[in-house]
């Protein structure tokens, strides 16, 4: 199913984060000497994009989805994953991680994104009216306006 234009801002951020996951996978094994650079980059990405993204989902997208009983368990799972991912970002910022743990983080983030794209977004597009999606899209655009596209490939300017 083609992505509804009102969910595209979230999908674009998902693409950035998936590119980050690929970079982490390709960089394996990540040595202890490389960890400070990864920790700095991931801390910046979380602060400038992912935290804003998670907040927009939790404050706007998930409540909109909760009106559909069949999505409630999915929303609970996604919230739980946000908590776990935030903890991983916290560990990165506190220098309590390793290359192996970073690889596991990339797998968890990738799986989370794919669950949102394939299950939540597809369901919302099927269940919500065009007007509901449009209203949600306006609110999401406002909530995401301060997020920078920090999950970009190395070499891309900010």
C-alpha positions in Angstrom: 0.0 0.0 0.0 1.3 3.4 -0.9 2.0 5.6 2.2 -0.6 8.3 2.9 1.0 11.8 2.5 0.1 12.6 6.1 2.3 9.8 7.4 5.2 10.5 5.1 7.1 12.8 7.5 7.3 9.9 10.0 8.3 7.5 7.2 11.1 9.9 6.0 12.5 9.9 9.5 12.2 6.1 9.6 14.2 5.9 6.4 16.9 8.0 8.0 17.0 5.8 11.0 17.1 2.6 8.9 20.1 4.1 7.0 21.8 4.5 10.4 21.0 0.9 11.2 22.6 -0.2 8.0 25.7 1.9 8.7 26.0 0.3 12.1 25.7 -3.2 10.6 28.3 -2.4 7.9 30.7 -1.0 10.5 30.8 -4.3 12.5 32.9 -5.2 14.3 33.0 -1.8 16.0 36.1 -1.6 18.2 36.4 0.1 21.5 38.5 2.8 19.9 35.6 3.6 17.5 32.9 3.7 20.2 33.4 7.4 21.3 32.6 8.6 17.7 29.6 6.4 17.5 28.4 7.4 20.9 28.7 11.1 20.1 26.8 10.6 16.8 24.1 8.5 18.3 23.6 10.9 21.1 23.2 13.8 18.7 20.8 11.8 16.5 18.6 10.9 19.5 18.5 14.4 20.8 17.8 16.1 17.5 15.5 13.7 15.8 14.6 10.4 17.4 13.4 11.8 20.7 11.2 14.3 18.9 9.9 11.5 16.7 9.1 9.2 19.6 7.3 12.0 21.4 5.2 12.8 18.3 4.2 9.2 18.0 3.4 8.9 21.7 1.4 12.1 22.0 -0.4 12.1 18.6 -0.1 8.9 16.6 -0.6 6.3 19.3 -3.6 8.0 20.8 -5.2 8.3 17.4 -4.6 4.6 16.9 -6.0 3.6 20.3 -9.5 4.5 19.0 -9.3 1.2 17.1 -9.5 -1.7 19.6 -7.6 -4.1 17.2 -4.5 -1.8 17.4 -4.3 -1.5 21.2 -1.9 -4.4 21.7 0.3 -3.2 18.9 0.4 0.3 20.5 1.4 -1.3 23.9 4.2 -3.2 22.1 5.4 -0.1 20.4 5.4 1.9 23.6 7.4 -0.8 25.3 9.9 -0.8 22.5 10.2 3.0 22.8 11.1 2.5 26.4 13.8 -0.1 25.6 15.2 2.0 22.7 15.4 5.1 25.0 17.3 3.0 27.5 19.7 2.0 24.8 20.2 5.6 23.8 20.8 6.5 27.4 23.4 3.8 27.7 25.1 5.1 24.6 25.2 8.6 26.0 26.6 7.3 29.3 29.3 5.3 27.5 27.8 2.0 28.7 27.8 0.2 25.5 29.9 -1.9 23.1 30.1 -2.7 19.4 28.2 -5.9 19.9 25.4 -4.1 21.9 25.3 -1.4 19.2 24.6 -4.1 16.6 21.8 -5.4 18.8 20.5 -1.9 19.1 20.5 -1.5 15.3 18.5 -4.7 14.9 16.0 -3.6 17.6 15.5 -0.2 16.0 15.1 -1.6 12.5 12.5 -4.2 13.7 10.6 -1.5 15.5 10.5 0.8 12.5 9.4 -2.0 10.2 6.6 -2.9 12.7 5.3 0.7 12.6 5.5 0.9 8.9 4.1 -2.5 8.0 1.5 -2.9 10.7 0.6 0.5 12.4 0.7 2.8 9.3 -1.0 0.3 7.0 -3.8 -0.3 9.6 -4.3 3.5 10.2 -4.5 4.1 6.4 -7.1 1.4 6.2 -9.1 2.4 9.3 -9.0 6.2 9.3 -10.9 8.6 7.1 -9.1 11.0 4.8 -10.2 13.8 7.1 -8.8 12.1 10.2 -5.5 11.4 8.4 -5.3 15.0 7.3 -5.9 16.3 10.8 -3.3 13.9 12.2 -0.9 14.9 9.5 -1.2 18.6 10.4 -0.6 17.8 14.1 2.4 15.6 13.2 4.0 18.3 11.0 3.7 20.8 13.8 5.2 18.3 16.3 8.1 17.4 14.0 9.0 20.9 12.9 11.8 21.2 15.4 13.4 17.9 14.5 16.5 18.0 12.3 17.2 15.3 9.8 20.1 14.0 12.0 19.8 10.4 10.9 21.6 11.0 7.7 24.4 9.3 5.9 27.9 10.4 6.8 29.1 13.2 4.6 25.6 14.8 4.2 25.5 18.3 5.5 23.2 19.2 8.4 
